[in-house]
Amino acid sequence: MIAYLAQATGAPTPTLVLDASLVPPEEPDIRAVLTTVRSWLAANGHHDVLKFALVTPSAHPLFDLDYRFVQGLPDGPGHFDFRGSCGHSILSSVLAADTLGWLPGLAPGSRVRVRVLNNGDHVVCEVDEARRDGGTFTVHFVQDSDRALEDLLLTGRVRDLLLTTSGLHEASLVATGNPYVFVDAESLGLASRQELFEAGEETYERLQQIRTAAATTLGWPPESVFPKIAAVGSYEPGRLAVRAISVPSWHPTLALTGATCLAAAAAIPGTVPADLLERAGAGLDDIVVDTPRSTTRIAASLGTTADARSALLWVSIGDKHAHLRGPAKIPELSTYLYQEAPSWQPASA
């Protein structure tokens, strides 16, 4: 079986893309397959691969690809999180699908419609530039127009007080793309963009404690990687500064799902991102976000639900680059599929 390694610029780790039709459909069996895969990756110098995408052409007439994301956890080859999604891995999947001949061919202006099976997201990857080993994309997260903005608040409140060993922290808990906890960077004592971007282990641990407190408030497993967390600052006119945590450390930039959730939170009056965006004097049509390694531009559009409440229609993130690193032949996987799981047979070989 051949899988493909690919990576989007700004992603913390590469993604291994697998043909989902060759993998059992149930989570326990997927976990067993991916444990085999991770063991092979580790033995062949790919310890850094912690993102896995299971992709197949979609049978749904409105989509090109069905996509399932699995996050590998750093504490062992059999440890995974099946919640949530990853926009960078979606771009990696589009490149692998093109190589497999599942798409008509990537060209400027073409669009690949992806159905995210983890959470029901609808993502459109618009090609800005196509190259032999990659491309540049604008990624559109299309929202359910009948879901009000207020329904994106995980607790129904624009801000929550979260208790940790370092004290009480005010945060906004919002979910779209992925669930996120947003805190004001200045509340952590970070008075400038430089201080935010150069913050070290102490700040990292404080954010992890806040994230764990949020998970406890939501009744979620604290060992899960969700909700994600990001510190947001408003230090310069017209732009925000963001530092986020990923797996297994600081995120070098900002996840595409994080950018989507940030825009959603900024659209809800009273949240931490909304107040910071207002302080920056910026609007939803052009949110400029600085991260330690790059600048991201986000645009969001609002509409109304059937009962006249405000709703998020879409979020677009431009100038996202991804490249294909090449195939990964994993002989142990074929052995597992045909000998260890005899009751299941893949749709194709």
N, C-alpha and C positions, 0 to 999 in steps of 0.2 A: 504494500500500500504506500502511496506517495502523499505526503502532507507538504504544506508550504509554509516557510517562514517569511514573515513580512513585518515591517515596522513603520509606523507613522512618526514623522518628525515631532519631537516633544513628548512622545510616549515614554514612560519609565522603563518598559521592557518590550521585547519583540512579542509578536503573536504567532502561535502555531495554528494554522487553519487546516481543519480536517473536513473531509467529505462526510456530512452527517448521515448519508445513506449507508455508509460502511460501519456505523457505530450503533450499538443497541440504543433504543429510545428512552429507557428508564434510567433515572438518576443513579441508582446503585451500580448498574452495569456501566454507565458512562464513567462513574468514579473509578471503577476497576480498570477500564480502558485507559483513562488518563493517568492513572498511577503507573501503568506499564509504559506509557509514553514518556512520563517525566523521568522514570528510571533510565530509559534509553537516552533521553536528552542529557541527563547528568553524566552518563558514561561517555558521551560524545562531545563534551565541551560546551554544552548549552545550558548551564546552570541558570542563566539569566532569563530564560523563558518562563514567565509566570502567567501569561494570558493565552487562553485557548478559545478558538471559535469553531463551532460546528455549523457548517453551512451546506445548503443544498438549493437547487433551483426551486422556486416557490410554485406550488400548485394553485395558489390564489391568483386570480386574474389581474389584481391590482398591484402585484409585487413581482419583482424579479428574483429575489433571494429570500429564503428563510434563514435566520441567524440565531444561534444560541451562544451565549457567552458564559465561560467558566473561568473564575479567577483562581489561580494556583496560590496557595499560601506558603510562606517561606519556612514553616516549621515541619515540613516533611512531605515526601512525594505523594502521600495519600490524602493530603489535606487540601480541600477546595471550598470555594463559596460559589453557590449556584444562583445567588440573588443578583439583581442589577444587570447592568450592561456596560459597554465600553465603546465609545465612538471611535477611538483610534483603532480598535480591533475591527470595527466595521469597515474602515478604509482598507485595512489589510485583507479582509475577506473579499472585498470588491476586486482587488488586484489578483488574488488567487483564483476567484471565479472567472475572471477574464482569461487567465492563463489556461484554465481547464476548458475553455470554450463554452461556458454557460451563458455568456453575454454576447450581444452582437458585435462587440468591439468598442473599446473606450476611445472616444474622440471628443474634442472640445464641443461643449453644448449638450452632450448626451447625459442622460440621467439614469441612475441605478436605484431602484426602489427596494428598500430592505424592510422586512417585517421582523421585529425583534421578539422572539418567542419568550424571553425571560419576563418582559414586563408589558408587552403589547405596543411598544413604541413603533412609530412609522418614521423611517429615516430615508431621505432622498439625497444621494451623493451626486452632485452635479460636477461634471468634468470641466475644469478650466484649462488644463494642459495635460496631454497624454504623452508619456515617454515609454520606451521599450521596457524599462524595469520599474515604472512607477507613474506617478502623476500628481497633479495639484487639483484640489477639489474645494467646492463650497458645499458645506454639509447643512441640510435643512432638517430640523426636527419638527415634524408636522404634528400639531396637537389636536385633541378632541375638542371641537368648537363648542360642544355642549357641556364642557366641564369648567365651572367657574374658577376664577383665580383663587378664591378663598378655599376651595376644595383641595388646593395644592399644599395647604398648611397641614403638616403632619399631626399637630395637636389642636388645630382649629384656632390657634393664637398666633399673632404676628411675632411675638417674642415670648421666650420662656426663660426662667431662671434655673440654671443647672448648678447643682452643688458638687464641688470636688474638694480634695484636700487643700487646694490653694484658694478656696473661697467660692463665692457665688459668681456665676458668669451668665451674662445676658446673651441669648442667641436666638436666631430664627431657624426653624426646622421646616424645610420645604422639600417637596418631592416632585420632580419631573426630570426625565432622563435617568437620574439616580437620586435617591434621597441624600440631602446635604444638610449639614449644620453650618451656619454662617455666623461668625463672631467679628466684632469690630477690632481690628488690629491694635488700635490705640488703647483699648481696654486691657490689652495684654502688656501695656507699657512700651509699645513699638511706635515711636513718635515720628518716624520717617520711612520712606520707601526702602532706603538702604538698611535701616534697622530690621525691617520686616524680611527683606531678602537674605540678610546675613544672620538671622536668628538661628540659634543652634539647638542643642539637645534639650535645654531647659524648656524652651518654647514648644518644641516638638512634643515633649512629655505632657505639658499643660494642655495642648490641643488634644492629645490622645485621651487624657482624663475627661475633658469636656465631651469628646465624642462618645466615650463609654457611658458617661452620665446621661447623654441624650438617648443612647440605645436602651438604657435601663428605664428611662421615662417612657419610652415607646413600647416597652415589653419585648424588646428584641434581644437576641443573644449577644452579650458584650464581646464575644470572641469573633463575631462576624466583622467583615470589613465595611458593613453598612450600618448606620449612615456614614457617608464620607464627611469630611470637615475641611473648611477653608477659612483663613483669616483674611478679611477684606479691609483695605485702607483707602482713604480719600485724602491724598497728600498734594495733588496737583490739579489745577483746573482742567475739566474735560476728560478725566481719566481715573480709573480705579487701579489699585495694586492688589494682587492676590497671591497668597502662598497657601498651597494645599498639601494634604498628606495623601500618599498613595500606598501601594504595597511594593517594596517593603520599607520605604522611607519617604522623604519629601518628594512630592511630584516636581519634576523639572519645569513644568509649565502649568497648564490647567487642562484637565480632562474635557473632552467635548461635551460629555454629559454634565460636567461641572459648569461649563460655560452656559449650557442650556438652563440648568437649574438656577444659576446666578441671575440670568435674564428674567426668569419667571419670578424669582424672589424680588428683584428690583421693580417689577410691575405691581407688586402688592404694597400699597401704602402702609408705612409703619414698620416694615421689616428692616433689619440691619442693612442689607444691600440697597433698599429703596432710599433710606435716609442718606446713605453715603453717596449714592448717585446724585441725589438732589444737591448735596453739599458740593459735589464736583461741578454742578451746573450742566450736567449731561442728560441726554434723553435715551429712550429705549431704541430709537432708530439707529444709534451709533454708539454702542458701549465700547470704549477703548480700555482694554484690560492689560496691564503690564504684569508680567511674571518674571521670575529670575532669569529665564533664558529667551523669552520672546514676548512679543505683543500680539494680542488677539483682538480682533474686531468682531463684535456681536451685534446683530440687529434682531429686534423682536417686533411682532405685530399683534395688536389687540383687536378683539371683536366683542360680540355679545352672545350670550346663550339665548335659548328660546324664551327664558323668563327674564331677559333683559339684564342679566348680571355680566360683569366684565369677564372675558375669557382670553386666554392666550391662544393665538391662531398658529403661529409658527415662530421658530428661532433659527436664525441662519448664522453660521460661522464660516468665514472665508479664509482663503489662502492656506489650506491645510495640505501638507505634503506627505506622501507615503511612497515607500519603495519595496519591491519584492527582493528578498535575499536569496531565494532559491528553494528547491525541493528538499525534503528530508525523508529519506527512505528508512522506515522503521520496521525491520523484519519481525521483531517480537510482537508487534501489533497483529499481524496476520496470524501468528501462532495463537495468540489469545482468542481472536475472533472465531477461529475455526475449531479449536480444540477445547478451550476453556468455556466457551459459551455455545455449545452445540445445539441448544434449543432455539437459538436465534440465528437467522441467516440474513446477511446483508442484502440490500435491494440490488446492488450491483457489485462487481468485483473490480 
